[in-house]
Amino acid sequence: MNYECPICGRMTATAVNMCKHMVNTGTRFEEHTEWIESHSVSYTEILGLKDGKLGKGSYKALTEVIEKECKIQK
């Protein structure tokens, strides 16, 4: 399976790698963060932000969305 970023078109082989791409680029490109938030996934929850510090977040909710929205057949 392959996954394509709906914002910039980047391709990854796994949904987890697409999560990492979306989260890492979300800090630099607002469109990625907006896409994540528009799918009812909290960007700050993914990062595990608490009291302004990074914690141990979870990609689970975002992975589920990516598997539904970004999967392509090739």
VOPAGU-2260 file (C-alpha; in pm, 1 decimal, decimal comma):
REM VOPAGU-2260
SITE   aa  ch    i         X         Y         Z
SITE  MET   A    0       0,0       0,0       0,0
SITE  ASN   A    1     104,5     355,9     -58,0
SITE  TYR   A    2     -20,6     674,4      98,8
SITE  GLU   A    3     -25,0    1019,3     -60,9
SITE  CYS   A    4     -28,1    1343,1     134,5
SITE  PRO   A    5    -343,6    1537,5      42,5
SITE  ILE   A    6    -157,9    1865,3      93,1
SITE  CYS   A    7     177,4    1833,2     -83,1
SITE  GLY   A    8     155,9    1498,1    -265,3
SITE  ARG   A    9     442,2    1328,5     -80,6
SITE  MET   A   10     422,8     948,7     -98,2
SITE  THR   A   11     498,9     707,3     185,1
SITE  ALA   A   12     480,9     329,7     211,3
SITE  THR   A   13     299,7     317,6     546,9
SITE  ALA   A   14      30,1     512,9     728,3
SITE  VAL   A   15     265,4     564,1    1024,1
SITE  ASN   A   16     524,7     724,3     796,4
SITE  MET   A   17     252,0     951,5     658,6
SITE  CYS   A   18     161,3    1046,3    1017,1
SITE  LYS   A   19     520,9    1140,2    1083,3
SITE  HIS   A   20     528,4    1345,6     763,2
SITE  MET   A   21     204,8    1528,1     849,9
SITE  VAL   A   22     312,9    1601,4    1207,0
SITE  ASN   A   23     667,7    1707,1    1119,2
SITE  THR   A   24     557,2    1936,0     837,4
SITE  GLY   A   25     269,4    2068,0    1046,8
SITE  THR   A   26     511,9    2276,1    1247,3
SITE  ARG   A   27     635,0    2448,4     930,4
SITE  PHE   A   28     334,5    2443,2     698,7
SITE  GLU   A   29      -0,3    2541,6     845,1
SITE  GLU   A   30    -196,9    2355,9     575,2
SITE  HIS   A   31     -88,2    2018,0     715,8
SITE  THR   A   32    -200,5    2114,5    1066,1
SITE  GLU   A   33    -530,0    2246,4     930,5
SITE  TRP   A   34    -593,1    1918,4     746,5
SITE  ILE   A   35    -526,5    1718,6    1063,3
SITE  GLU   A   36    -758,5    1940,2    1270,2
SITE  SER   A   37   -1028,9    1933,1     999,4
SITE  HIS   A   38   -1053,1    1556,8    1051,8
SITE  SER   A   39   -1129,7    1597,4    1423,3
SITE  VAL   A   40    -780,9    1500,3    1533,3
SITE  SER   A   41    -608,5    1727,2    1783,4
SITE  TYR   A   42    -260,9    1827,8    1667,7
SITE  THR   A   43    -157,4    1912,2    2025,4
SITE  GLU   A   44    -277,6    1570,8    2143,8
SITE  ILE   A   45     -66,6    1399,4    1877,7
SITE  LEU   A   46     238,0    1588,4    2002,2
SITE  GLY   A   47     146,7    1518,5    2363,7
SITE  LEU   A   48     171,9    1887,7    2453,5
SITE  LYS   A   49     116,4    1954,4    2819,3
SITE  ASP   A   50     204,5    2277,5    2996,7
SITE  GLY   A   51     389,2    2391,8    2683,7
SITE  LYS   A   52     621,9    2090,6    2677,8
SITE  LEU   A   53     632,6    1798,3    2436,5
SITE  GLY   A   54     523,7    1470,1    2582,6
SITE  LYS   A   55     442,3    1124,8    2459,5
SITE  GLY   A   56     164,1    1169,4    2208,2
SITE  SER   A   57     -21,1     911,4    2002,9
SITE  TYR   A   58     -52,1     871,3    1627,9
SITE  LYS   A   59    -344,8     627,6    1660,3
SITE  ALA   A   60    -630,6     864,6    1569,3
SITE  LEU   A   61    -434,4    1023,9    1284,6
SITE  THR   A   62    -326,8     683,2    1151,2
SITE  GLU   A   63    -692,1     576,3    1129,4
SITE  VAL   A   64    -781,5     890,4     931,5
SITE  ILE   A   65    -483,3     849,7     700,1
SITE  GLU   A   66    -570,3     486,6     630,9
SITE  LYS   A   67    -916,7     598,5     517,4
SITE  GLU   A   68    -831,6     924,4     340,9
SITE  CYS   A   69    -482,5     888,5     194,5
SITE  LYS   A   70    -447,7     526,9      82,6
SITE  ILE   A   71    -387,4     482,8    -288,1
SITE  GLN   A   72    -371,2     170,3    -499,5
SITE  LYS   A   73     -61,1     128,9    -714,7
